Amino acid sequence: MKSVRIALFASIVGLGSLLGSSHYSPAAADGLGLDWLANKQYVNCLTLMNSISHGGGIWGPTRTGAAQAQGFDNGRRQCNQQYYGHQ
């Protein structure tokens, strides 16, 4: 049960980080550039990359700081390439 709470917390933190780092796009239909949230597979990919970037468990040793940020950025780029064809 504790691992479920940790995973839920990590996904909420990851999603919050993504929302906080989203770029404002005046051309977006909603004015905030959050239309990517409707793509569930893309969001799942980002959630997985967030989990992997933290490390620990089956992903290897736990990472902190710059290594964690670099790991997530690399994963985000892979998700962007896979679902939108750009980085």
C-alpha distances in whole Angstrom, upper triangle without the diagonal:
4,5,5,7,9,10,11,12,14,16,17,18,20,21,23,24,26,27,29,30,32,35,38,40,42,43,40,40,37,39,36,35,32,33,31,27,29,28,25,25,27,24,21,23,23,19,19,22,20,17,20,22,20,19,17,15,17,20,21,22,20,23,24,27,30,28,25,27,30,27,26,29,30,27,28,32,31,29,32,34,33,32,35,38,38,36
4,5,5,6,9,10,11,12,14,15,16,18,20,21,22,24,26,27,28,30,34,36,38,41,42,39,39,37,38,35,34,31,32,30,27,29,29,25,26,26,23,21,23,22,19,19,21,19,16,18,20,17,17,15,14,16,18,19,19,17,20,21,24,27,25,22,25,27,25,24,27,28,26,27,30,30,28,31,34,32,32,35,37,37,35
4,5,5,6,8,10,10,12,14,15,16,18,20,21,22,24,25,27,28,32,34,37,40,40,37,38,35,37,33,32,29,30,28,25,27,26,23,23,23,21,18,20,19,16,15,17,16,12,15,17,14,14,12,10,13,15,16,16,15,18,19,22,25,23,20,22,24,22,21,24,25,22,24,27,26,25,28,30,29,29,32,34,34,32
4,5,5,6,8,10,11,12,14,15,16,18,20,21,22,24,26,27,31,33,35,38,38,35,35,33,34,31,30,27,28,26,23,24,24,20,21,21,19,16,18,18,14,14,17,15,13,16,18,16,16,15,13,15,16,19,19,18,20,21,24,26,24,21,23,25,22,21,24,25,22,23,27,26,24,27,29,28,27,30,33,33,31
4,5,5,6,8,10,10,12,14,15,16,18,20,21,22,24,26,29,31,34,36,37,34,34,32,33,30,29,26,28,26,22,24,24,21,22,22,19,17,20,19,15,16,18,16,13,17,18,16,17,15,15,17,18,20,20,18,20,20,22,25,24,21,22,25,23,21,24,26,23,24,27,27,25,28,30,29,28,31,33,33,31
4,5,5,6,9,10,10,12,14,15,16,18,20,21,22,24,28,30,33,36,37,33,34,32,33,29,29,26,27,25,22,24,24,21,21,21,18,17,18,17,13,14,16,13,10,14,15,12,13,12,12,15,15,17,16,14,16,16,19,21,20,17,19,22,19,18,21,23,20,21,25,24,23,26,28,27,27,30,32,31,29
4,5,5,6,9,10,10,12,14,15,16,18,20,21,22,26,28,31,34,34,31,32,30,31,27,26,23,25,22,19,21,21,18,18,18,15,13,15,14,10,10,13,11,8,11,13,11,12,12,11,13,13,16,16,14,16,17,19,21,20,16,18,20,18,16,19,21,18,18,22,21,20,23,25,24,24,26,29,28,26
4,5,5,6,9,10,11,12,14,15,16,18,20,21,25,27,29,32,32,29,30,27,28,25,25,21,23,20,17,19,19,16,17,18,14,13,15,14,10,12,14,12,10,14,15,14,15,15,15,17,17,19,20,17,19,19,21,23,22,18,19,22,20,17,21,22,19,19,23,23,20,23,26,24,24,26,29,29,27
4,5,5,6,8,10,10,12,14,15,16,18,20,24,26,28,31,32,29,30,27,28,24,24,21,23,21,18,21,21,18,20,19,16,15,17,15,11,13,15,12,11,14,15,13,15,15,16,18,18,19,19,16,17,17,18,21,20,17,18,21,19,16,20,22,19,19,23,23,21,23,27,26,25,27,30,29,27
4,5,5,6,9,10,10,12,14,15,16,18,22,24,27,30,31,28,29,27,27,24,23,20,22,20,17,20,20,17,18,17,14,13,14,12,9,10,11,8,7,11,11,9,12,12,13,15,14,16,16,13,14,14,15,17,17,13,14,17,15,13,16,18,16,16,19,20,18,21,23,23,22,24,27,26,24
4,5,5,6,8,10,10,12,14,15,16,20,22,24,28,28,25,26,24,25,21,20,17,19,16,14,16,16,14,14,14,10,10,11,9,6,9,10,8,8,11,12,11,14,15,15,17,16,18,19,16,16,17,18,19,18,15,15,18,16,13,16,17,15,14,18,18,16,18,21,20,20,22,24,24,22
4,5,5,6,8,10,10,12,14,15,19,21,23,26,27,24,25,22,23,19,19,16,18,16,14,16,17,15,16,15,12,12,14,12,9,12,13,10,11,15,15,14,17,18,19,20,19,22,22,19,18,18,19,20,20,16,16,19,18,15,17,20,17,16,20,21,18,20,23,23,21,23,26,25,23
4,5,5,6,9,10,10,12,14,18,20,23,26,27,24,26,23,23,20,19,17,19,17,15,18,19,17,18,17,13,14,15,12,10,13,13,9,10,14,13,12,15,16,18,20,18,20,20,16,16,15,15,17,17,14,13,17,16,13,15,18,16,15,19,20,18,20,23,23,22,23,26,25,22
4,5,5,6,9,10,11,12,16,19,21,24,25,22,24,22,22,18,17,15,17,15,13,16,16,15,15,13,10,11,11,8,7,10,9,6,8,11,10,10,14,16,17,19,17,19,19,16,15,14,15,16,16,12,11,14,13,10,12,15,12,11,15,16,14,16,19,19,18,20,22,21,19
4,5,5,6,8,10,10,14,16,19,22,23,19,21,18,19,15,15,12,14,12,10,13,13,12,14,12,8,10,11,8,7,11,11,9,11,14,14,14,17,19,20,22,20,22,22,20,19,18,18,19,19,15,14,17,16,12,14,16,14,12,16,17,14,15,19,19,17,19,21,20,18
4,5,5,6,9,10,14,15,18,21,23,20,21,18,18,15,15,12,15,14,12,16,16,16,17,15,12,14,15,12,11,14,14,11,14,17,15,15,19,21,22,24,22,24,24,21,19,18,17,19,19,16,15,18,17,14,15,18,17,14,18,20,17,18,22,22,20,21,24,22,20
4,5,5,6,9,12,15,17,21,22,20,22,19,19,15,15,13,16,14,13,17,17,17,18,15,12,14,15,11,11,14,13,10,13,15,13,13,17,20,22,23,21,22,22,19,17,16,14,15,16,13,11,14,14,11,12,15,14,12,15,17,16,16,20,21,20,20,22,20,18
4,5,5,6,10,12,15,18,19,17,19,17,16,13,12,10,13,11,10,14,14,14,15,12,10,12,12,9,10,13,12,10,13,15,14,15,18,21,23,24,21,23,23,21,19,18,17,17,17,14,12,14,14,11,11,14,13,10,13,15,13,13,17,18,16,16,19,17,15
4,5,5,9,11,13,16,18,15,16,14,14,10,10,8,11,11,9,13,14,15,17,14,11,14,15,12,12,16,15,13,16,19,17,18,22,24,26,27,25,27,27,24,22,21,20,20,21,18,16,18,18,14,14,18,16,13,16,18,16,15,19,20,18,18,21,19,17
4,6,9,10,14,17,19,17,19,16,15,11,12,11,14,14,13,17,18,18,20,17,15,17,18,14,15,18,17,14,18,20,18,18,22,25,27,28,26,27,27,24,22,20,18,18,20,17,14,17,18,15,15,18,17,15,17,20,18,17,21,22,21,20,23,21,18
4,6,9,12,16,17,16,18,16,15,11,11,11,14,13,13,17,18,18,19,16,14,17,17,13,15,17,16,14,17,19,17,18,21,24,27,28,25,26,26,23,21,19,17,16,18,16,13,15,16,13,12,15,15,12,14,17,16,15,18,20,19,18,20,18,15
4,7,9,12,14,12,15,13,12,8,7,7,11,10,11,14,15,17,18,14,13,17,16,13,15,18,16,15,19,20,19,20,24,27,29,29,26,29,29,26,24,22,20,20,21,19,15,17,18,14,13,16,16,12,14,17,15,13,17,19,17,16,18,16,14
4,6,10,11,11,14,13,11,8,7,9,12,12,13,16,17,19,20,17,16,20,19,16,18,21,19,19,22,23,21,23,27,30,32,32,29,31,31,29,26,25,22,21,23,21,18,19,20,17,15,18,18,14,15,18,17,14,18,20,18,16,18,15,14
4,6,9,8,11,10,7,5,6,9,11,13,14,17,18,21,22,19,18,22,22,19,21,24,23,22,25,27,25,27,30,33,35,36,33,35,35,32,30,28,26,25,27,25,21,22,24,21,19,22,21,18,19,22,20,17,20,22,20,18,20,18,17
4,5,5,9,9,6,6,5,9,10,12,14,16,18,21,22,19,19,23,22,20,23,25,24,24,27,29,27,29,32,35,37,37,35,37,37,35,32,31,29,27,29,27,24,24,26,22,20,23,22,19,19,22,20,17,20,22,19,16,19,17,16
4,5,8,9,5,7,8,11,12,15,17,18,20,23,25,22,22,26,26,24,26,29,28,27,31,32,31,33,36,39,41,41,38,41,41,38,36,34,32,31,33,31,27,28,29,26,24,26,26,22,23,25,23,20,23,25,22,19,21,20,20
4,6,9,7,9,8,11,11,14,16,17,18,22,23,21,21,25,25,23,26,29,28,28,31,32,31,33,36,39,41,41,38,41,41,39,37,36,34,32,34,32,28,29,30,27,24,26,26,22,22,24,22,19,21,23,20,17,19,18,19
4,6,5,7,5,8,8,10,13,13,15,18,20,18,18,22,22,21,23,26,25,25,28,30,29,31,34,37,38,38,36,38,39,37,35,34,32,31,32,30,27,28,28,25,23,25,24,20,21,23,20,17,20,21,18,16,18,17,18
4,6,8,7,9,8,11,13,13,15,18,21,19,19,23,23,22,24,27,27,27,30,32,31,33,36,39,40,40,38,40,41,39,37,36,35,34,35,32,30,30,31,27,26,28,26,23,23,25,22,20,22,23,19,17,20,20,21
4,5,6,7,7,11,12,12,15,18,20,19,18,22,23,21,23,26,26,25,28,30,30,31,34,37,38,38,36,39,40,37,36,34,33,33,34,31,28,29,30,26,25,27,26,22,23,25,22,20,23,24,20,19,22,21,22
4,6,8,9,13,14,15,17,20,23,20,19,23,24,22,24,27,27,26,29,31,30,31,35,37,39,39,37,39,40,37,35,34,32,31,33,30,27,29,29,26,24,27,26,22,23,26,23,21,24,25,22,20,23,21,21
4,6,8,11,11,13,16,18,20,18,17,20,21,19,20,24,23,22,25,27,26,28,31,34,35,36,33,36,36,33,31,30,28,28,29,27,24,25,26,22,21,24,23,19,21,23,20,18,22,23,20,18,21,20,19
4,6,8,9,11,13,16,18,15,14,18,18,16,19,22,21,20,24,25,24,26,29,32,34,34,31,34,35,32,30,29,27,27,28,25,22,23,24,20,19,21,20,16,17,20,17,15,18,19,16,14,17,16,16
4,5,6,8,10,13,15,12,11,15,16,14,16,19,19,18,21,23,23,24,27,30,31,31,29,32,33,30,29,28,26,26,27,24,21,23,23,19,18,21,19,15,17,19,16,14,18,18,15,14,18,17,16
4,5,6,8,11,13,11,11,15,16,15,17,19,20,20,23,24,24,26,29,31,32,32,30,33,34,32,31,30,29,28,29,26,24,25,24,21,20,22,20,16,18,19,15,14,17,17,13,13,16,16,17
4,5,6,8,10,8,8,11,12,11,13,16,16,16,19,21,21,23,25,28,29,29,26,30,31,29,27,27,27,26,26,23,21,22,21,17,17,18,16,13,14,15,12,10,14,13,10,10,13,14,14
4,5,7,9,8,6,10,12,11,12,15,16,15,18,20,20,22,24,27,27,27,26,29,30,28,27,27,26,26,26,23,21,22,21,18,18,19,17,14,16,17,13,13,16,16,12,13,17,17,17
4,6,9,9,8,11,13,13,14,17,18,18,20,22,23,25,27,29,29,29,28,31,32,31,30,30,30,29,29,26,24,25,24,21,21,22,19,16,18,18,15,14,17,16,12,13,17,18,19
4,6,5,6,9,10,11,12,14,16,17,19,20,21,23,25,27,27,27,25,29,30,29,28,29,29,28,27,24,23,24,22,19,19,19,17,14,16,15,11,12,14,12,9,10,14,15,16
4,5,5,6,9,10,10,12,14,15,16,18,20,21,23,25,25,24,23,26,28,27,27,27,28,28,27,23,23,23,21,18,19,20,16,14,17,16,12,13,16,13,11,13,16,18,18
4,5,5,6,9,10,10,12,14,15,16,18,20,21,23,23,22,21,24,27,25,25,27,27,27,25,22,22,22,20,17,18,17,14,13,15,13,9,11,13,10,8,11,14,16,17
4,5,5,6,9,10,11,12,14,15,16,19,20,23,23,22,20,24,26,24,23,24,24,24,23,20,19,19,17,14,14,15,11,10,11,10,7,8,10,9,6,9,12,13,13
4,5,5,6,9,10,10,12,14,15,17,19,21,22,21,19,23,24,23,22,23,23,23,22,19,18,19,17,13,14,15,12,10,13,12,9,10,13,12,10,12,15,16,15
4,5,5,6,9,10,11,12,14,16,17,19,19,18,17,20,22,21,21,22,23,23,21,18,18,19,16,13,15,15,12,11,14,13,9,12,14,12,11,14,17,18,17
4,5,5,6,9,10,10,12,15,16,18,18,17,15,19,21,20,19,21,21,21,19,16,16,16,14,11,12,12,8,8,11,9,6,9,11,9,9,12,14,15,14
4,5,5,6,9,10,10,13,14,17,18,18,15,18,20,18,17,18,18,18,17,14,13,14,12,8,10,11,7,6,9,9,7,9,12,11,11,13,15,15,13
4,5,5,6,9,10,11,13,15,16,16,14,17,18,17,16,17,18,18,17,14,14,15,13,10,12,13,10,9,13,12,10,13,16,14,14,16,19,18,17
4,5,5,6,9,10,11,13,13,13,11,14,16,15,15,17,18,18,16,13,14,15,12,10,12,12,9,10,13,11,10,13,15,14,14,17,19,19,17
4,5,5,6,9,10,13,14,13,11,14,15,14,13,15,16,15,13,10,11,11,8,6,9,8,5,7,10,9,8,12,13,13,14,16,17,17,15
4,5,5,7,9,12,14,14,11,14,15,12,12,12,13,14,12,9,9,11,8,6,9,10,8,8,12,12,11,14,16,16,16,18,20,19,16
4,5,5,7,9,10,11,9,11,12,10,11,12,14,15,13,10,12,13,10,9,12,13,10,12,15,14,14,17,19,18,19,21,23,22,20
4,5,5,8,9,9,6,9,10,9,10,12,14,14,11,9,11,11,8,8,11,11,8,11,14,13,13,16,18,17,18,21,22,21,19
4,5,9,12,12,8,10,10,9,7,9,10,10,8,5,7,8,5,5,9,9,8,10,13,13,13,16,18,18,19,21,22,20,18
4,7,10,11,8,9,9,6,5,7,9,11,9,6,9,10,8,8,12,13,11,13,16,16,17,19,21,21,22,24,25,24,21
4,7,8,5,5,6,4,6,9,12,13,10,8,11,12,9,10,14,14,13,15,18,17,18,21,22,22,24,26,26,26,23
4,6,5,5,5,4,8,11,14,16,13,11,15,16,13,14,18,18,16,19,21,21,21,24,26,25,26,29,30,29,26
4,5,6,7,8,11,14,18,19,17,15,18,19,16,17,20,20,18,21,23,22,22,25,27,25,27,30,31,30,28
4,6,9,10,13,16,20,21,17,16,19,19,16,17,20,19,17,20,22,20,21,24,25,24,25,28,29,29,27
4,7,8,10,14,17,17,14,12,15,15,12,13,16,15,13,17,19,17,18,21,22,21,23,26,26,26,24
4,7,9,13,16,16,13,12,16,16,13,15,18,17,16,19,21,20,21,24,25,24,26,29,29,28,26
4,6,10,13,15,11,11,15,15,13,15,18,18,17,20,22,21,23,26,27,26,28,31,31,30,27
4,7,11,12,10,9,13,14,12,13,17,17,16,19,21,21,22,25,26,26,28,30,30,29,26
4,7,9,6,6,9,10,9,11,14,14,14,17,19,19,20,23,24,25,26,28,28,27,24
4,7,6,5,8,10,10,11,14,15,16,17,20,21,22,23,25,26,27,29,29,27,24
4,6,5,6,9,10,11,13,15,16,17,19,20,21,23,25,26,27,28,28,26,22
4,5,5,6,8,10,10,12,14,15,16,18,20,21,22,24,26,26,26,24,20
4,6,5,6,9,10,11,12,14,15,17,18,20,21,23,24,25,25,23,19
4,5,5,6,9,10,11,12,14,15,17,18,20,21,22,23,24,22,19
4,5,5,6,9,10,10,12,14,15,16,18,20,21,21,22,20,16
4,5,5,6,9,10,11,12,14,15,17,18,20,20,20,18,14
4,5,5,6,9,10,11,12,14,16,17,18,20,20,18,15
4,5,5,6,9,10,10,12,14,15,16,17,18,16,13
4,5,5,6,9,10,10,12,14,15,16,16,14,10
4,5,5,6,9,10,11,12,14,15,15,13,10
4,5,5,6,9,10,11,12,14,14,13,10
4,5,5,6,9,10,11,11,12,11,8
4,5,5,6,9,10,10,10,8,5
4,5,5,6,9,10,9,9,8
4,5,5,6,8,9,9,8
4,5,5,5,6,6,5
4,6,6,4,5,6
4,6,6,8,9
4,6,8,10
4,6,8
4,7
4
